[in-house]
Amino acid sequence: MPSSSPFFSVILPTFNRGHLLRDTIRAVLTQEFTNFEFIIIDDASTDNTQEILRELHDPRMISIINPNNLERSASRNLGIDRAKGQYICFCDSDDHWEKNHLITLYKTIEINPNAIFISTLCRYIENGKARDELSWNQHHKAIKNCRDVIFYNEPPPSSSCYQKRAAPDLRFNPDLVVNEDVDFFCRLVSKAGSLCSICLVDAVTVSFFVHNQNTRAQYNDFIARELYAKKQLVGRLKISKRIAHEKLRSCRHRYVNSFKKKDSQKLIAWGFALVGYLVRYPKDKTNKSKVYDFLHKGLRIL
């Protein structure tokens, strides 16, 4: 390695992702920028993860094995504890980095040395085809600070890195199973306050694979949990009211829209979802508007 201290620490937690893990690790090891350490946390996998790690061994790789499944937040925290790099990157075991991912981050840091958070764009791949591509909005008229930028754009962990010295004690909240990354990065930039500097790069360097084992593939359940998580984060992170309103409204709309189907079975599914929504939000004065909003949008879509 070019220096005794790595520039990047790449943290990858894995749990039963052997069908994608080999390609993910290879994509990291073949980066154009090579000054990094690669911390892989095997989160009590029961597949062929260890076999893959032995096959792809590299001196930059550091392996940690959890005897019990701790989930990704706690596993990332173990990686942060071990990290020696100036900047910490995350890569999930079912994502894929283009060869220029780290060099893109590095060049951005060279130009913007005061930036504590940097993220590139990603694309979503489903059934071998690009389904969607992330884009940035840093100029929304309601955005007032870096925290709002992060909350509104939701940069994925696999596209992002942050300056470790800016928040050496910062860790993921293991109690959050959805939007734990949004919470982490918002708290990161909040620590910097008025001195915060972030860079959102207009270059697609990461692919996110949607498959039946990750949370986004479980669409209805994921959106329901995301809606709950966002409600909790809005107050705790003190997100600007307009940004909070837009994100929650968009999340509710996607939840209802997830039941937009052509056959009767899907209509029945939406009906069950409505019943669940009514149980979750009793018709008192505070929550009645939420139920009406759900009904209105759901019936209009169907």
N, C-alpha and C positions, 0 to 999 in steps of 0.2 A: 504494500500500500504506500502511496506517496508520502504519508506522514504517520507519526506514531498514534495520533488521535484522528479517528474518522470524522469526516465532515458531516455525514448523515448517519443516523441510526435508523434502520428500517425494521419495523416491528410487524410481524405477521402471526396472528393467532390462527390456529387451525383446529377444526373438529369435524372429522369424517367428511373431508372434501377431497379424498384421494383421486376422484375422477377429474378434478380440475387442478389439484395442488401441484402436480408435476410441472404443468405448463406455467403456472403462476410463479413458482420458484425459478424456473429457467428464465422467465422474462426479467426477474430481478437480477439474477446473476449475469445476464448478458447486457446490462445497461452500458451505454457509452461512457457515462461517468462512473468511475470505479472506486472512489474513496469513500467507502461506506462499510459499516458492519451490519450483519443481517441476523436479527434475533427472531427465531421461530419458536413459538410457544405451542407445543402439542397439548391441546386442552382435553386430555384423557380420551384421545381418539381410539376407536375400536376397529378401524380399517387398516389399510396398508401405509399409513403415514410414515412410520419409522423406516419402513423399507425404502420409501421414496427419499427420505432424508439421507439414508446411507448411500443410495445410488447417486445423489446429486451433491455429495459433500464438497464443500469449498472452504478454504481457510477463513473466509469472512463470515461463515455461518456459525451462529451460537444457538444451541438447542436447549430448550427448557421443557421438561415434561411435567404436566400437572397430574397428580395421581387421581384427582377427581375433577369432573367437569365444572369449571368456574364461570363459563360464559366469556364473551369477548371483552367486556369492560374490565373485569378483574385480570384477564390475561394480558390485555394491553398495559395495564398498570404494572404487571410484573416486568414487561419489556421496558417500560419507562424507568423502572428502578435500576435496571441493568445497563441502560443506554449510556454510552460515552461520547456520542456525537454532538456536534454543535447544534444541529437541527434534527428533529425527530420526524420521521415519515411513517405512515401506516399503509399497510397493504393487506386487504382481506384475502383469504385463501381461495376465493372464487372470482377474483378480479385479475385483470391482465394489464401490465404496464407496457407501453410502447418503449422502444429502445432509447428514445430521447427524453423519457420522463424526468429522470434525475438531473440530466444536463440542463433541461429547461428550467427546473427549479433553481439550480445552481446559478445560471446566468441571470435569472431574475433577482436573486439575492445579491449578486455582484453589483447590479445596477441600483438596487434598493437595500443597502445594508442595514437600514433601521427597521425594515419590515419584520414583524414578529410572526406573521402568518402569511403563507403563500399557498395558493391552490390553482391547479390547472382545471380544464374541463374534462368531462367524461361522457361516454356514450353508453347506452344500455342495449345489450344484445339478447335477443330471445329467439330460440329456434334457428340460430345461425344468421339472423337478420337484425340490423340496427333498428331498434324500436323507437328510440328517443335520444336526444342529445341535450345535455345541460347547457344553459347559457346564463350569463351574468346580468344582473341589473343593479348597478351601483348608483344610479342617478334618479331613483324613485324620489319624488318630491317629499315623501313622508320619512325618508331615511335621515336620521339625525346623527348617527354615530356608527362606529365599527361594529358594535354589538347588533344593531339593526341590520347592517349589511350581511352579517353572518346568518342571522335568524331568517332573513328574507330569502337568501340565496341557497342556504343549506349545503355548503361545500362537502362532498363525500370524503371520508377519512383517506381512502385510497388515492385521492388526488392531491392530498394536502400535506404540508409540513409546517412545523413551528419552531421558533428559536427556544431552545431548552432553558437558557439562562433567564428568559423573560418570565418564566413561571416554573422554577425547578421543583416546586412542591405540588404542582397541579396534577390531579389524577381523575380518571373517569369515575362517574358515580355508578357503582355496580348494581344499584337498585333500579336503574333505568334499563329497560330492554329495547326501547324504541326512542330514537332521537337523542340517545346518549352522546352522540358526536356533536349535535347542535349545542347541547348543554355545555359540553367540554370546551368547544371553541369559543362560545359566547363568554364563558367565564375567563378564558385565556385573554381575550381582548379587553375585557372589563378591568383586568388587573393593570393594564397599561394606561387606562383612563384617557386623558386628553393627548397623551404622547403616543397613542396607538397608531401603528402604520401597518396596513395589510395590502397584499397584491393578489388580485384575481386575474389570472392569465388567460387570454383568449386563444388557447391552444388545446386541442383534444389529445391527451396523452394516456388516457386510461379507458379501458373497456370493462363494464360491469355486466356480468352474465346473470340473467334472470333464469332460475331453474327451480324445480319443485322443492328444493331443500332450503332455499333462503327465504327470509321474511317477506320480501317484496312479492314473491310468487304467491304467497297466501294473502291475496289482495284484500279481500273483505276484512279479514281479521287484522291485517297490518294497518289498514286505514283507521279502523276503530281504535286500535291501541295508539296510533299516531295522534289521533284527535285528542284522546285523553292526555297523552304526554305533552302535547303543545299547550293545552290549557294550563297544565301545571307549570310549564316553563315560562309562559307569558308573564305571570305575576312575579315569579321568583327572579327572573332576569330583568324585570322592569323594561320590557319591550314597548316601544312607542305604540300608542293606542291604535293608530291607523294601520300600521304594519301588522300588529297582532290580529286586528279584525280581518284584514285581507287573508292572512294565512289560515286562520280558523275557518273562515267562510269557504275558502278554496278546499280545505280538508273535508269539511262537511259535504261539499258538493261532490267531491271525488268518492266519498263513502256511498252516497246515494247513487251516483252514477255507476258504481261497481255492480249494481243490481239491474242495470239496463240490459235486458235480454229479449230475445225474440220468442222464446217458448214459454209455456205456462209454468214450467218448473221454476224458472227464474222469477216469475211474478210471485209465486208462492214463497220463494226465498226472500224476496223483498218484503213480503208481508210479515214473515217471521222476524226480519230485521227491524221492522217498524214496531212490533210488539216489544222486542228487546229494548228499543230506544225509549218507548213509553215507560217501561219498567225502570229504566235507568234514570229517566228524567220525569218524575211525577208532575202532574199538571198543576203545580202551584204558580203563583204569580211570577216568580223568578224564572222558571224554566218553560213556561207555556210558549214563549216566542220560539224557543229552540224546537219544540215539537211541531209548531205550525210551519217553521222554516223547512223542517224535514219533510212534512207532508206535502207542502207546496212544490218543492223541488222534485221530490220523488214522483208525485203524480204527473207533473209536467213532463218529466223525462220519459216515464212509462207510457 
